[in-house]
Structure formats: C-alpha cells, structure tokens
Amino acid sequence: YVIEQSDKFKFNRGAVMNVGYVEARKDMDYDCYAWHDVDLITENDKNIYYCPSDETKAIHLTKVIHKNGRTWRPYSSCFGGAAIMTKNQVQKTNGYPNVYWGWGGEDDDLFFRLRANGMGFVRPSDTLGSYTMLVRHHKSETLNPKRFDQLRTRQSRFATDGINSVKYSVVDRKLYPLYTRIQMKLDESLWKKY
C-alpha cells in the first residue's frame, strides 16, 4: 500500500502510517505490517522483509542510510525509516501517534510504545540494513516545534492516540499489479488537537 496525504495540513507521518494499517485491514487480516518511508530503497537484495517470530521484538530494518554522499546511522531508540511489526504488536502499541505534524517525534513515540508494552526491536547488520534515501524530488518537511513537549507527555496518549483514533477520508483508491495506492485527507479534528 502506498498512502498519500492530500490535504492542506502539514505532513503527518504517524497518521499516514495508521491509515495504511486501517486500509490494509479492510482488505485482509494480515499477520504482519511493514512501515516504510517511500523515499528509502534497500541497497541489498538479501534484505528480506519478514515478520518477527518473537512477539517481544519488532524489526527495525534501517541500520544505515546513505543520503547526498553522507552516511547516517540511527540512534539507539530510533524506529523510523523501515520497520516491521506483527498485527499483535501494532494492536498492543496502538500504532503510531497522530499528534506529530511536520518532521520528527512519531518514530521515537512508537519506540516508547513498544517499550511500555514490554517489547523492543532488532536490527540487521550494516550490510543487510543499508538504504539509499532518494532526495531528488524529496520535499523537506519543517521541523515539528512541539515534538519534544509531545514526547514528554507521550504516555498519557498511548491508549487514545493511534490506530483507534485516526480520522480521514479516502479521496482516491487504485489497485495496481504490485500495490494499492490510496490518496486521503486527514480530518480537521486531528489538526485542531495540534
């Protein structure tokens, strides 16, 4: 599934990921969900996307990112880029938070949701988990100035802010041979909470 936010609001990666989960569940009760930024391409064709066999460990695939000739390695609690979770892990964590508008915070919040539910994650080796970030047409988002304050109050929202509260409308849905593309608009009520 490729989910595109097509509204007037700042980009909300958490809500976009949650919409992908909700829409995929409408089609089939999948056991496993891959959260993946569209601008990341794996550099190793042996990097297999598989469902975690240990319910206490999600998989964070993004070990190394190459962008504009530079190499970036995630910090210890980073859970962004490309990750895989079982259906049970998504349901226990309530998915991503919907309150982070602009860049930053939602990945860290999901890490803390995993940890609060007795879970962690594993990462592949540098060679296997190496990605290139496409930057030619990448629109940089503005930093979310509220992200640190939102992270401080994250635990109070775990049960009420996530897949169970994402509100949106589907603008367009097209089935292609290899994926389903969904354009959606987030509900203004989510923005007002910001």
N, C-alpha and C positions, 0 to 999 in steps of 0.2 A: 504494500500500500504506500502510495505517495500522497501525503496530506499537505495542502497548501492553504495558508491563511490568506483570505481575500477580503479583508475589511479595512477600516480606516485607523485601526489601533496599532500600537507598537507590536512588534513580533512577540509572541508568547510561546516559546518552545515547549514548555510543560503542557500547556493546553493542547498544542498541536499533537504532541505525543499521545495524550489522553484520548483525543478524538480518534487517532489511528487505532488505538486499542478498542474503543467502543464500537467503531465501524467494523473492524475485523470480526469482532464477536457476533455481529449481526449476520455475517456470512457463514461463520463456522466457529465452533467451540474449540479453538486451538489450544494446545498444551503449552506452547512456547511463543514468546514475543521478542522480536529484535527491535530495539530502539536505535535508529541510525540517522545521523545527520546526512543530508543528501549531498553535501559537498565533500565527503570523505570517500576515498577509493582505496581499497586494500592493495598493498604492494606485493602480497604473497598469495599465490593461488592455492597454497596449502592451508590458508587461514579459514578453517571450516567453521561455519556458523552452526552450532549445535546447542541443544537445550541442556541446561545444567542437570546433572544426575543427582547432585547433592542439593536438597531444598534449602540448605543454610548458606549456599554460595551462589550468587548471581555471577555472570561473566562480563567483565569489562574488557572489550576487545582492543581498545585504543591504547596501546602501550607507547607508541612513538608516532608523532605527526610531523611530516615534512611540509613546510609552507614557505614559499619565497626563498628557498635556499637555506632555511634555518630548520633546526630540529627542536621540537618541543616534547617534553615528557610530562605526563600528568603528575600532579602532587598526590600524596597518599590517599586522600579522600575524594579525589576527582572520579566522577562516574559519568562523564559526558562523552560525546562523540558517537561511539557504537557500543551497545551493551545488549545482553540477552538475559531475560528473566522468564521463569516459568509462570504459568497462569496463577498458581497459588502465591508466588512471590509478589506478583502485581496486585493481587487482591488484598494480601496482608498489608502491603505498604500504601494502598490506595493510589498507586501510580504516582505520577508527577504532581507537584503543586500547580495551581492555576494562577497564583498571585504575582508571578515574576514577569513583568513586562519590560522588554528591552533585553540586553545581554547580561547574563550572569545570575547565579544563585540557585536555579532549579536543579542542576545536577548535584550540587552539594546537599540540597534539601533531600533529594532522593537517597543519597548515601546515608544520611541520618535516619531516614525512614527505614532503610534496610537494617541499620544498626539497632534501632529501637525495637525491631521485631526479631532480634537475635540472629540476624543474617549479616553476611559480609559479601566479598566478591573475590574472584581470582582473575589474574591477567595472564595472557600468553607471554612467550619470550619476546624480546625486542624484534627479532627477525620475523616471527609469525604475526605479531601485532603492530606491524608498521603500516602507516597510511599516508597518503598524499592528500592535502587539502586543495581543492580546486579554488583558485582565487580570481580567475579572470573576470567572471561575472558575479562574484560574491559581493553582496551588499553588506557592508559592516553595519551592525546594529549599534545604537547608542547604549552605553552602559546603563544599567538599572541603578539609579542613585539610592534606591531603597533596599537593595539586596542584602546588605549587612544587617540592617534592622529587621528585615523579614526573616533572615536566618536565625537571629536571636530569639524570635517568637515562634519558630517553626513547629515545635512540638505541640503547641496548642491547636494547630490546624491539621495535624496528620489525619484525623478521622473525618474531617468535614471538608477538606480542600483537596480534590484529586479527581479520580475517575468517577466518583459518585456525585460530583458537583459541576463537572464541565458542562457548559451550556453553549450550544452552537446551532447553526442551520447549514445544511448542505446546499451549496449553490450549484454544483455540478459533480456528477459521478460517472466515470467512464472506465469500462473494463477493457484492458489491453491484454495481449497474449501473456505477458510476464508480470503484470501488476495492475492494480486498480488505482486510478488517480481520483482524488477527492478534493474539490475546492470547497472551502467552508468559510463561514463568517462566525466569529465568536460573538456571543450575546453581550450586549452592552452592560448587563448586570455584573459581569466579571470585571469589566473595566472600572466600573464605579467602586468596586471593592478596593481598587488600587489606590 
